[in-house]
Amino acid sequence: MEYKIDISSLDKIDEAAAQFVGKMGDKKVFVFYGKMGAGKTTFIKAICEKLGVKDVINSPTFAIINEYQDGKGAPIYHFDFYRINKEEEAYDFGYEDYFYSGNVCFIEWPEMISDLIPEDAVEVHIDEVDNSARQVTIKG
């Protein structure tokens, strides 16, 4: 399955996040592709808010993983693998325990650990249309 969500401006991101959440179904692992500054973290933040997260949501660039609680108290894991130099580093923090936990995982920069991504992960591509507009393509 493939579908697209257009975000015409930043003030429309909540609508886009609600559309995304409505299509998540029972999928748990979502991998986000996009250039630096495309809005991956911003979109994940909006999605987490729609899922009921009350914590501060920010990029886990230096921590590699942030854990949040959704509105029902279930964990949501947010990864940023931009600073990973080799896949083996993901083993150091037990990535399998997270990816196969049955909890929602949002993964930025999955291309850095491509061989470790679960086969059933949903691909989310964020492309810049112009300075403020984005097109989100979801595959899986």
C-alpha positions, -999 to 999 in steps of 0.1 A, spaced: 0 0 0 12 35 -8 -3 68 -1 7 105 1 0 133 25 6 168 14 17 194 40 12 228 24 27 247 54 39 241 89 5 252 103 -10 221 85 13 196 102 -13 186 128 -38 177 101 -11 156 83 -1 139 116 -38 130 122 -40 115 87 -8 95 94 -20 82 127 -53 72 111 -35 50 86 -9 34 110 -31 4 116 -13 -23 135 21 -14 121 48 -7 147 81 2 129 82 33 108 114 44 90 117 81 80 138 91 50 145 127 39 173 151 35 187 170 65 161 197 74 133 180 55 112 179 87 115 143 99 117 152 136 90 179 132 66 154 117 74 127 142 68 152 170 34 160 156 26 123 152 36 117 188 14 145 200 -15 130 182 -7 97 199 -11 114 233 26 120 242 28 147 269 66 146 273 90 170 256 96 156 221 129 164 205 155 149 182 175 120 197 205 130 176 230 127 205 212 102 227 203 80 196 170 70 213 143 88 231 115 70 249 80 86 253 47 74 267 16 75 245 -18 85 259 -24 50 271 10 47 288 26 25 261 62 33 251 71 49 218 107 47 208 122 75 186 156 68 170 181 90 151 209 70 136 226 100 118 256 98 141 261 60 138 293 52 119 286 14 115 257 -9 121 275 -27 149 270 3 171 232 -4 171 240 -38 187 256 -20 216 222 -6 228 202 -37 219 182 -24 189 164 -57 186 148 -53 220 132 -21 207 124 -29 171 108 -62 180 91 -51 212 57 -47 197 58 -10 206 58 19 181 93 28 168 100 59 147 134 57 131 153 86 115 182 80 92 174 42 87 198 41 58 226 41 84 215 7 96 196 -6 66 205 -43 72 189 -42 106 155 -27 97 126 -52 101 111 -64 68 77 -52 77 88 -16 85 67 11 69 88 35 48 80 72 52 97 96 27 95 133 33 103 155 3 106 192 2 82 208 -23 94 243 -14 105 262 17 75 254 37 56 226 18 64 189 21 50 158 5 50 126 27 49 93 9 41 62 30 49 27 16 41 -5 34 
